[in-house]
Amino acid sequence: MFSTYRGLFQAKGAKGFVLAGLLARIPLPMTGIGIITLLSQVRGSYGLAGAVSATFVMTYALVSPQISRLVDRYGQRRVLPAAAAVSVLGILLLLACSDLQSADWTLFVGAALAGFMPSMSAMVRARWTAIYRGKPQLQTAFSLETVLDEVTFIAGPPISVGLSVAVLPQAGPLAAAVLLAMGVAALVVQVSTEPPVEATATRGRDSVSVIRLADVRLLTLLMVAMGVIVGTVDIVSVAFAEHRGTPAAASVVLSCYAMGSCVAGLAFGATKWQTPLRKLLLLGGAATALTTLPLLLAGNIFELAAAVLVAGLFFAPTMIVAMSLVERVVPERKLTEGMTWLLAGLNVGVAAGAAASGQVVDLLGAKAGFNVALCAGLAVLLAALWGYFSMRDRSEQVSYGL
C-alpha cells in the first residue's frame, strides 16, 4: 500500500507543494477553536466566543469559493498572497481588539476578515490534478489529501488550545496567522507545479460560478450532511464522556473516529477500483447512513469508541469519491472552485452539526444528540441516491457549457 503512495512523489515538485500545503491548511482548524479559547478567557463569555467563531466559519464558507474562482482565473501566485494577507490582517485585528477590550462588534469585523482564508486543501488537490488528470494516481492523491485533512483537524485544535492556555490567550490564533503566511509563501514560489490558467477562457464564461451546476450543488449538500455528522460526533462524544464522569475519554473516542477514517482513506486510495464512481458514492452514502445507527445504542465509552470507529471508516472514502466526481463534472479551468465548494460545505456542516447537537444535548441529554447524526446520515443517503440516478448519464462529461 505504501509503495502506491510513494509512487505519487515521483512527480517533480510533489513533495514541496504537499509540505507547503500541509503547513498552510492547519491554520483553518486552529483558528476557529483558537477564537473560542481566546475569547472565553479574555471576555468570559462562551456565547460571544461561539458567535465570533461562527462568523469566521461562515465567512470562510462563503468567501473561499470566490477566492478559488479568482485562482482558477488568474492563478495561485497572483491571488493567494492577497487573500492570505487579508486573513492574517483579520486575525491580528481580532487579537488586538481582544487585548484592548474594544467593543464586541470589532471582534466580528476581525473574524469576518479572517474568514478570507483561502482553501489550501483545494489548491493542493488542483496541483495533483494538473499532474495526474485522467490517471489512476489521481484517486490515490485525493485519498492522501483527505487523510492529511484529517491529520490537520486532529492536530490543529489541541495545538491552538494548548498555546492559548499555556502561553497566552492570543497565542493560538497568532500561531495560525504565522503558519498561514509561511505556508502560502512556500506554496506560491513553487511555480513549476502551479496549475496553468487557460488563456482561452473568456471573461463572460468565467463569471459564471460552478455552484450553478446541479451536480456541484448536490455534492456540496452531501458534504454539508457529512459535516453535520462530524460536528455531532465531536460535541456529543465530549458530553457523553462528561456525563459518565470520564471527560478525558472523549479524546480517545474522537481519535477512534479519525483513525477509522484515515486508515480507510489510505486503503481506499491504494485500491484499483473498477466500480463506477456514482455507484461508489451510493455505497458510501448507504454505509455512512447505516453506521450512524450504532451511535444511538452505545451504553458506555468502550461501545461508543467502537461505534465511532466504524462510523469513521466510511467518511474518507465517501469524501474521496465526491472529490473525484467533482473533478469529472466541472470544467478543467474551474476545478479549484468546484472542490472548494465541497470543502466549504463540509465546514458549514461541522459548525451546524456542533450547534444543533449541542442544543439537543442541553435539552434531552447526551445520547439524544446522536439523533442529529442519524438525520444527517439519512440526508447523506438521499443525496447519494439522487446522485446515483442524476449522474448516470453525465458522470463522464467534463463540461456543462460554462
KEFIFI-144271 format. One record per residue (C-alpha): residue in three letters; x, y, z. Coordinates in steps of 0.5 Angstrom, whole numbers, plus 500, padded with zeros to 3 digits. Each point is the difference from the previous one (the first is absolute). Last residue first. Example, Ala and Ser with C-alpha at 12.3 -4.5 7.8 and 13.67 -1.06 7.14 Angstrom:
<atoms>
{residuo = SER px = 527 py = 498 pz = 514}
{residuo = ALA px = 498 py = 493 pz = 502}
</atoms>
This chain:
<atoms>
{residuo = LEU px = 461 py = 554 pz = 463}
{residuo = GLY px = 497 py = 495 pz = 495}
{residuo = TYR px = 499 py = 495 pz = 504}
{residuo = SER px = 507 py = 497 pz = 500}
{residuo = VAL px = 504 py = 494 pz = 502}
{residuo = GLN px = 495 py = 494 pz = 498}
{residuo = GLU px = 501 py = 493 pz = 502}
{residuo = SER px = 495 py = 501 pz = 506}
{residuo = ARG px = 494 py = 502 pz = 496}
{residuo = ASP px = 496 py = 494 pz = 498}
{residuo = ARG px = 499 py = 497 pz = 507}
{residuo = MET px = 502 py = 507 pz = 504}
{residuo = SER px = 492 py = 501 pz = 501}
{residuo = PHE px = 499 py = 493 pz = 502}
{residuo = TYR px = 506 py = 499 pz = 505}
{residuo = GLY px = 500 py = 507 pz = 502}
{residuo = TRP px = 493 py = 500 pz = 503}
{residuo = LEU px = 502 py = 493 pz = 504}
{residuo = ALA px = 506 py = 504 pz = 502}
{residuo = ALA px = 496 py = 506 pz = 503}
{residuo = LEU px = 495 py = 495 pz = 503}
{residuo = LEU px = 505 py = 496 pz = 504}
{residuo = VAL px = 503 py = 506 pz = 502}
{residuo = ALA px = 494 py = 503 pz = 502}
{residuo = LEU px = 498 py = 494 pz = 504}
{residuo = GLY px = 507 py = 500 pz = 503}
{residuo = ALA px = 499 py = 508 pz = 502}
{residuo = CYS px = 493 py = 497 pz = 504}
{residuo = LEU px = 504 py = 495 pz = 504}
{residuo = ALA px = 506 py = 505 pz = 501}
{residuo = VAL px = 494 py = 504 pz = 504}
{residuo = ASN px = 498 py = 495 pz = 503}
{residuo = PHE px = 506 py = 499 pz = 503}
{residuo = GLY px = 499 py = 506 pz = 505}
{residuo = ALA px = 495 py = 495 pz = 504}
{residuo = LYS px = 506 py = 496 pz = 503}
{residuo = ALA px = 502 py = 507 pz = 503}
{residuo = GLY px = 494 py = 502 pz = 503}
{residuo = LEU px = 493 py = 503 pz = 498}
{residuo = LEU px = 500 py = 508 pz = 501}
{residuo = ASP px = 508 py = 501 pz = 500}
{residuo = VAL px = 501 py = 494 pz = 496}
{residuo = VAL px = 496 py = 502 pz = 494}
{residuo = GLN px = 502 py = 508 pz = 500}
{residuo = GLY px = 507 py = 497 pz = 500}
{residuo = SER px = 498 py = 495 pz = 494}
{residuo = ALA px = 498 py = 506 pz = 496}
{residuo = ALA px = 506 py = 505 pz = 501}
{residuo = ALA px = 505 py = 494 pz = 499}
{residuo = GLY px = 496 py = 498 pz = 494}
{residuo = ALA px = 500 py = 507 pz = 497}
{residuo = ALA px = 507 py = 501 pz = 501}
{residuo = VAL px = 502 py = 493 pz = 497}
{residuo = GLY px = 495 py = 501 pz = 494}
{residuo = VAL px = 503 py = 507 pz = 499}
{residuo = ASN px = 507 py = 497 pz = 499}
{residuo = LEU px = 498 py = 495 pz = 496}
{residuo = GLY px = 496 py = 504 pz = 495}
{residuo = ALA px = 506 py = 505 pz = 500}
{residuo = LEU px = 504 py = 493 pz = 498}
{residuo = LEU px = 495 py = 499 pz = 494}
{residuo = TRP px = 500 py = 507 pz = 498}
{residuo = THR px = 508 py = 500 pz = 500}
{residuo = MET px = 500 py = 494 pz = 495}
{residuo = GLY px = 496 py = 503 pz = 495}
{residuo = GLU px = 504 py = 507 pz = 500}
{residuo = THR px = 506 py = 496 pz = 499}
{residuo = LEU px = 498 py = 497 pz = 494}
{residuo = LYS px = 497 py = 506 pz = 497}
{residuo = ARG px = 505 py = 499 pz = 494}
{residuo = GLU px = 499 py = 493 pz = 499}
{residuo = PRO px = 493 py = 501 pz = 499}
{residuo = VAL px = 496 py = 496 pz = 506}
{residuo = VAL px = 497 py = 494 pz = 499}
{residuo = ARG px = 505 py = 495 pz = 501}
{residuo = GLU px = 505 py = 503 pz = 505}
{residuo = VAL px = 493 py = 501 pz = 504}
{residuo = LEU px = 499 py = 492 pz = 500}
{residuo = SER px = 507 py = 499 pz = 502}
{residuo = MET px = 499 py = 505 pz = 506}
{residuo = ALA px = 494 py = 496 pz = 502}
{residuo = VAL px = 503 py = 494 pz = 499}
{residuo = ILE px = 506 py = 502 pz = 505}
{residuo = MET px = 494 py = 502 pz = 505}
{residuo = THR px = 497 py = 494 pz = 500}
{residuo = PRO px = 506 py = 496 pz = 501}
{residuo = ALA px = 502 py = 505 pz = 506}
{residuo = PHE px = 494 py = 499 pz = 504}
{residuo = PHE px = 499 py = 493 pz = 499}
{residuo = LEU px = 504 py = 497 pz = 505}
{residuo = GLY px = 498 py = 506 pz = 505}
{residuo = ALA px = 494 py = 497 pz = 502}
{residuo = VAL px = 503 py = 493 pz = 502}
{residuo = LEU px = 505 py = 504 pz = 505}
{residuo = VAL px = 494 py = 504 pz = 503}
{residuo = ALA px = 496 py = 493 pz = 501}
{residuo = ALA px = 506 py = 497 pz = 503}
{residuo = ALA px = 502 py = 506 pz = 505}
{residuo = LEU px = 493 py = 501 pz = 502}
{residuo = GLU px = 500 py = 493 pz = 502}
{residuo = PHE px = 506 py = 501 pz = 504}
{residuo = ILE px = 497 py = 506 pz = 503}
{residuo = ASN px = 494 py = 497 pz = 502}
{residuo = GLY px = 493 py = 499 pz = 498}
{residuo = ALA px = 500 py = 501 pz = 493}
{residuo = LEU px = 494 py = 498 pz = 496}
{residuo = LEU px = 499 py = 507 pz = 497}
{residuo = LEU px = 507 py = 500 pz = 497}
{residuo = PRO px = 498 py = 493 pz = 497}
{residuo = LEU px = 495 py = 504 pz = 495}
{residuo = THR px = 505 py = 505 pz = 497}
{residuo = THR px = 504 py = 494 pz = 496}
{residuo = LEU px = 494 py = 499 pz = 496}
{residuo = ALA px = 500 py = 507 pz = 497}
{residuo = THR px = 507 py = 500 pz = 498}
{residuo = ALA px = 499 py = 493 pz = 497}
{residuo = ALA px = 495 py = 502 pz = 496}
{residuo = GLY px = 504 py = 506 pz = 498}
{residuo = GLY px = 506 py = 496 pz = 498}
{residuo = LEU px = 496 py = 495 pz = 496}
{residuo = LEU px = 497 py = 506 pz = 496}
{residuo = LEU px = 506 py = 503 pz = 499}
{residuo = LEU px = 503 py = 494 pz = 498}
{residuo = LYS px = 495 py = 499 pz = 495}
{residuo = ARG px = 501 py = 507 pz = 497}
{residuo = LEU px = 507 py = 499 pz = 500}
{residuo = PRO px = 499 py = 494 pz = 495}
{residuo = THR px = 504 py = 494 pz = 503}
{residuo = GLN px = 506 py = 498 pz = 497}
{residuo = TRP px = 504 py = 502 pz = 506}
{residuo = LYS px = 508 py = 499 pz = 501}
{residuo = THR px = 501 py = 500 pz = 507}
{residuo = ALA px = 505 py = 504 pz = 504}
{residuo = GLY px = 496 py = 506 pz = 500}
{residuo = PHE px = 494 py = 496 pz = 504}
{residuo = ALA px = 506 py = 497 pz = 505}
{residuo = LEU px = 502 py = 507 pz = 501}
{residuo = GLY px = 493 py = 503 pz = 501}
{residuo = ALA px = 498 py = 494 pz = 505}
{residuo = VAL px = 506 py = 501 pz = 504}
{residuo = CYS px = 499 py = 508 pz = 501}
{residuo = SER px = 492 py = 499 pz = 501}
{residuo = GLY px = 501 py = 495 pz = 505}
{residuo = MET px = 506 py = 503 pz = 504}
{residuo = ALA px = 496 py = 507 pz = 500}
{residuo = TYR px = 494 py = 497 pz = 503}
{residuo = CYS px = 504 py = 496 pz = 505}
{residuo = SER px = 504 py = 506 pz = 502}
{residuo = LEU px = 493 py = 503 pz = 502}
{residuo = VAL px = 498 py = 495 pz = 505}
{residuo = VAL px = 507 py = 500 pz = 503}
{residuo = SER px = 500 py = 508 pz = 501}
{residuo = ALA px = 493 py = 499 pz = 503}
{residuo = ALA px = 503 py = 495 pz = 505}
{residuo = ALA px = 503 py = 506 pz = 504}
{residuo = PRO px = 493 py = 502 pz = 502}
{residuo = THR px = 499 py = 494 pz = 504}
{residuo = GLY px = 494 py = 501 pz = 505}
{residuo = ARG px = 495 py = 497 pz = 495}
{residuo = HIS px = 496 py = 506 pz = 499}
{residuo = GLU px = 507 py = 503 pz = 498}
{residuo = ALA px = 501 py = 494 pz = 495}
{residuo = PHE px = 494 py = 501 pz = 496}
{residuo = ALA px = 500 py = 508 pz = 500}
{residuo = VAL px = 507 py = 499 pz = 497}
{residuo = SER px = 497 py = 495 pz = 495}
{residuo = VAL px = 494 py = 504 pz = 498}
{residuo = ILE px = 504 py = 506 pz = 498}
{residuo = ASP px = 505 py = 497 pz = 496}
{residuo = VAL px = 496 py = 494 pz = 497}
{residuo = THR px = 494 py = 506 pz = 498}
{residuo = GLY px = 506 py = 504 pz = 496}
{residuo = VAL px = 502 py = 494 pz = 496}
{residuo = ILE px = 493 py = 498 pz = 499}
{residuo = VAL px = 498 py = 507 pz = 498}
{residuo = GLY px = 506 py = 500 pz = 495}
{residuo = MET px = 497 py = 494 pz = 496}
{residuo = ALA px = 494 py = 504 pz = 499}
{residuo = VAL px = 503 py = 506 pz = 498}
{residuo = MET px = 505 py = 496 pz = 495}
{residuo = LEU px = 493 py = 497 pz = 497}
{residuo = LEU px = 498 py = 507 pz = 499}
{residuo = THR px = 506 py = 501 pz = 496}
{residuo = LEU px = 499 py = 494 pz = 496}
{residuo = LEU px = 493 py = 502 pz = 498}
{residuo = ARG px = 502 py = 507 pz = 499}
{residuo = VAL px = 506 py = 498 pz = 495}
{residuo = ASP px = 496 py = 495 pz = 497}
{residuo = ALA px = 494 py = 506 pz = 498}
{residuo = LEU px = 505 py = 504 pz = 497}
{residuo = ARG px = 499 py = 507 pz = 503}
{residuo = ILE px = 505 py = 499 pz = 505}
{residuo = VAL px = 505 py = 501 pz = 494}
{residuo = SER px = 500 py = 507 pz = 500}
{residuo = VAL px = 499 py = 504 pz = 494}
{residuo = SER px = 505 py = 506 pz = 499}
{residuo = ASP px = 505 py = 495 pz = 497}
{residuo = ARG px = 495 py = 500 pz = 494}
{residuo = GLY px = 500 py = 507 pz = 499}
{residuo = ARG px = 507 py = 502 pz = 501}
{residuo = THR px = 502 py = 495 pz = 494}
{residuo = ALA px = 504 py = 494 pz = 502}
{residuo = THR px = 506 py = 499 pz = 494}
{residuo = ALA px = 505 py = 502 pz = 505}
{residuo = GLU px = 499 py = 494 pz = 504}
{residuo = VAL px = 504 py = 501 pz = 506}
{residuo = PRO px = 505 py = 494 pz = 502}
{residuo = PRO px = 500 py = 496 pz = 506}
{residuo = GLU px = 506 py = 502 pz = 504}
{residuo = THR px = 505 py = 494 pz = 500}
{residuo = SER px = 506 py = 504 pz = 498}
{residuo = VAL px = 498 py = 507 pz = 503}
{residuo = GLN px = 502 py = 497 pz = 507}
{residuo = VAL px = 501 py = 507 pz = 503}
{residuo = VAL px = 492 py = 500 pz = 501}
{residuo = LEU px = 501 py = 494 pz = 505}
{residuo = ALA px = 505 py = 503 pz = 505}
{residuo = ALA px = 497 py = 507 pz = 500}
{residuo = VAL px = 493 py = 497 pz = 502}
{residuo = GLY px = 503 py = 495 pz = 505}
{residuo = MET px = 504 py = 506 pz = 504}
{residuo = ALA px = 494 py = 505 pz = 500}
{residuo = LEU px = 495 py = 494 pz = 502}
{residuo = LEU px = 505 py = 498 pz = 505}
{residuo = VAL px = 501 py = 507 pz = 503}
{residuo = ALA px = 493 py = 501 pz = 500}
{residuo = ALA px = 498 py = 493 pz = 504}
{residuo = ALA px = 506 py = 502 pz = 505}
{residuo = LEU px = 496 py = 506 pz = 502}
{residuo = PRO px = 494 py = 497 pz = 500}
{residuo = GLY px = 502 py = 495 pz = 506}
{residuo = ALA px = 505 py = 505 pz = 503}
{residuo = GLN px = 494 py = 505 pz = 502}
{residuo = PRO px = 499 py = 497 pz = 506}
{residuo = LEU px = 507 py = 500 pz = 503}
{residuo = VAL px = 505 py = 494 pz = 500}
{residuo = ALA px = 497 py = 494 pz = 504}
{residuo = VAL px = 492 py = 501 pz = 498}
{residuo = SER px = 501 py = 504 pz = 493}
{residuo = LEU px = 505 py = 495 pz = 498}
{residuo = GLY px = 497 py = 494 pz = 502}
{residuo = VAL px = 493 py = 502 pz = 497}
{residuo = SER px = 504 py = 501 pz = 494}
{residuo = ILE px = 504 py = 494 pz = 500}
{residuo = PRO px = 494 py = 496 pz = 502}
{residuo = PRO px = 496 py = 502 pz = 494}
{residuo = GLY px = 505 py = 500 pz = 495}
{residuo = ALA px = 502 py = 492 pz = 501}
{residuo = ILE px = 494 py = 496 pz = 498}
{residuo = PHE px = 497 py = 505 pz = 495}
{residuo = THR px = 506 py = 501 pz = 497}
{residuo = VAL px = 501 py = 492 pz = 500}
{residuo = GLU px = 493 py = 499 pz = 497}
{residuo = ASP px = 502 py = 505 pz = 494}
{residuo = LEU px = 506 py = 496 pz = 499}
{residuo = VAL px = 496 py = 494 pz = 499}
{residuo = THR px = 496 py = 503 pz = 495}
{residuo = GLU px = 506 py = 502 pz = 496}
{residuo = LEU px = 503 py = 493 pz = 500}
{residuo = SER px = 493 py = 498 pz = 497}
{residuo = PHE px = 500 py = 505 pz = 495}
{residuo = ALA px = 507 py = 498 pz = 498}
{residuo = THR px = 498 py = 493 pz = 500}
{residuo = GLN px = 494 py = 502 pz = 495}
{residuo = LEU px = 504 py = 504 pz = 496}
{residuo = GLN px = 505 py = 494 pz = 499}
{residuo = PRO px = 495 py = 496 pz = 496}
{residuo = LYS px = 501 py = 505 pz = 494}
{residuo = GLY px = 496 py = 505 pz = 497}
{residuo = ARG px = 503 py = 506 pz = 503}
{residuo = TYR px = 506 py = 498 pz = 503}
{residuo = ILE px = 505 py = 506 pz = 500}
{residuo = ALA px = 495 py = 506 pz = 500}
{residuo = THR px = 495 py = 496 pz = 504}
{residuo = TRP px = 505 py = 500 pz = 506}
{residuo = ARG px = 501 py = 507 pz = 499}
{residuo = ALA px = 493 py = 501 pz = 501}
{residuo = ARG px = 500 py = 496 pz = 506}
{residuo = VAL px = 505 py = 505 pz = 503}
{residuo = MET px = 496 py = 506 pz = 499}
{residuo = ALA px = 493 py = 496 pz = 502}
{residuo = SER px = 504 py = 499 pz = 507}
{residuo = MET px = 502 py = 507 pz = 501}
{residuo = SER px = 493 py = 503 pz = 500}
{residuo = PRO px = 502 py = 507 pz = 500}
{residuo = MET px = 499 py = 504 pz = 507}
{residuo = PHE px = 495 py = 506 pz = 499}
{residuo = GLY px = 497 py = 497 pz = 506}
{residuo = ALA px = 505 py = 505 pz = 504}
{residuo = LEU px = 497 py = 506 pz = 497}
{residuo = ALA px = 493 py = 497 pz = 503}
{residuo = ALA px = 503 py = 499 pz = 507}
{residuo = GLY px = 503 py = 507 pz = 500}
{residuo = VAL px = 494 py = 503 pz = 499}
{residuo = PHE px = 496 py = 496 pz = 505}
{residuo = LEU px = 505 py = 501 pz = 505}
{residuo = THR px = 499 py = 508 pz = 499}
{residuo = TRP px = 493 py = 499 pz = 501}
{residuo = ASP px = 502 py = 498 pz = 507}
{residuo = ALA px = 502 py = 507 pz = 502}
{residuo = SER px = 508 py = 500 pz = 502}
{residuo = GLN px = 503 py = 497 pz = 506}
{residuo = LEU px = 507 py = 502 pz = 497}
{residuo = ASP px = 502 py = 492 pz = 500}
{residuo = SER px = 494 py = 498 pz = 497}
{residuo = CYS px = 500 py = 505 pz = 495}
{residuo = ALA px = 508 py = 499 pz = 498}
{residuo = LEU px = 499 py = 493 pz = 499}
{residuo = LEU px = 494 py = 501 pz = 496}
{residuo = LEU px = 504 py = 505 pz = 496}
{residuo = LEU px = 505 py = 495 pz = 499}
{residuo = ILE px = 496 py = 494 pz = 498}
{residuo = GLY px = 497 py = 505 pz = 495}
{residuo = LEU px = 506 py = 502 pz = 497}
{residuo = VAL px = 502 py = 493 pz = 499}
{residuo = SER px = 494 py = 499 pz = 496}
{residuo = VAL px = 501 py = 506 pz = 496}
{residuo = ALA px = 507 py = 498 pz = 499}
{residuo = ALA px = 498 py = 493 pz = 498}
{residuo = ALA px = 496 py = 502 pz = 494}
{residuo = ALA px = 505 py = 505 pz = 497}
{residuo = PRO px = 505 py = 494 pz = 501}
{residuo = LEU px = 495 py = 495 pz = 497}
{residuo = VAL px = 498 py = 504 pz = 493}
{residuo = ARG px = 506 py = 501 pz = 496}
{residuo = ARG px = 504 py = 494 pz = 502}
{residuo = GLN px = 494 py = 496 pz = 499}
{residuo = GLY px = 498 py = 501 pz = 493}
{residuo = TYR px = 496 py = 506 pz = 497}
{residuo = ARG px = 493 py = 496 pz = 498}
{residuo = ASP px = 500 py = 494 pz = 504}
{residuo = VAL px = 503 py = 504 pz = 506}
{residuo = LEU px = 495 py = 505 pz = 499}
{residuo = ARG px = 494 py = 494 pz = 501}
{residuo = SER px = 504 py = 498 pz = 506}
{residuo = ILE px = 500 py = 506 pz = 503}
{residuo = GLN px = 492 py = 500 pz = 499}
{residuo = PRO px = 500 py = 493 pz = 503}
{residuo = SER px = 503 py = 502 pz = 506}
{residuo = VAL px = 496 py = 506 pz = 501}
{residuo = LEU px = 493 py = 497 pz = 502}
{residuo = ALA px = 503 py = 494 pz = 504}
{residuo = TYR px = 505 py = 504 pz = 503}
{residuo = THR px = 495 py = 506 pz = 502}
{residuo = MET px = 496 py = 494 pz = 504}
{residuo = VAL px = 506 py = 498 pz = 504}
{residuo = PHE px = 503 py = 506 pz = 502}
{residuo = THR px = 493 py = 503 pz = 502}
{residuo = ALA px = 499 py = 493 pz = 504}
{residuo = SER px = 506 py = 502 pz = 504}
{residuo = VAL px = 497 py = 506 pz = 501}
{residuo = ALA px = 494 py = 497 pz = 503}
{residuo = GLY px = 503 py = 495 pz = 504}
{residuo = ALA px = 504 py = 505 pz = 503}
{residuo = LEU px = 495 py = 504 pz = 502}
{residuo = GLY px = 495 py = 495 pz = 503}
{residuo = TYR px = 507 py = 497 pz = 503}
{residuo = SER px = 500 py = 506 pz = 504}
{residuo = GLY px = 506 py = 502 pz = 505}
{residuo = ARG px = 503 py = 505 pz = 495}
{residuo = VAL px = 507 py = 499 pz = 501}
{residuo = GLN px = 500 py = 492 pz = 501}
{residuo = SER px = 494 py = 498 pz = 496}
{residuo = LEU px = 502 py = 505 pz = 495}
{residuo = LEU px = 507 py = 496 pz = 499}
{residuo = THR px = 497 py = 493 pz = 500}
{residuo = ILE px = 494 py = 502 pz = 495}
{residuo = ILE px = 505 py = 503 pz = 496}
{residuo = GLY px = 505 py = 495 pz = 500}
{residuo = ILE px = 495 py = 495 pz = 498}
{residuo = GLY px = 498 py = 503 pz = 494}
{residuo = THR px = 507 py = 502 pz = 498}
{residuo = MET px = 504 py = 493 pz = 501}
{residuo = PRO px = 495 py = 496 pz = 496}
{residuo = LEU px = 502 py = 505 pz = 494}
{residuo = PRO px = 507 py = 502 pz = 502}
{residuo = ILE px = 502 py = 492 pz = 498}
{residuo = ARG px = 499 py = 501 pz = 493}
{residuo = ALA px = 506 py = 505 pz = 498}
{residuo = LEU px = 505 py = 495 pz = 503}
{residuo = LEU px = 497 py = 494 pz = 497}
{residuo = GLY px = 500 py = 504 pz = 493}
{residuo = ALA px = 507 py = 501 pz = 501}
{residuo = LEU px = 502 py = 493 pz = 501}
{residuo = VAL px = 496 py = 498 pz = 494}
{residuo = PHE px = 503 py = 505 pz = 496}
{residuo = GLY px = 507 py = 498 pz = 501}
{residuo = LYS px = 499 py = 493 pz = 500}
{residuo = ALA px = 496 py = 500 pz = 493}
{residuo = GLY px = 506 py = 504 pz = 497}
{residuo = LYS px = 502 py = 495 pz = 494}
{residuo = ALA px = 495 py = 494 pz = 500}
{residuo = GLN px = 503 py = 494 pz = 503}
{residuo = PHE px = 496 py = 502 pz = 507}
{residuo = LEU px = 494 py = 496 pz = 497}
{residuo = GLY px = 504 py = 494 pz = 500}
{residuo = ARG px = 501 py = 500 pz = 508}
{residuo = TYR px = 492 py = 500 pz = 501}
{residuo = THR px = 500 py = 493 pz = 496}
{residuo = SER px = 506 py = 498 pz = 503}
{residuo = PHE px = 497 py = 501 pz = 507}
{residuo = MET px = 494 py = 495 pz = 498}
</atoms>
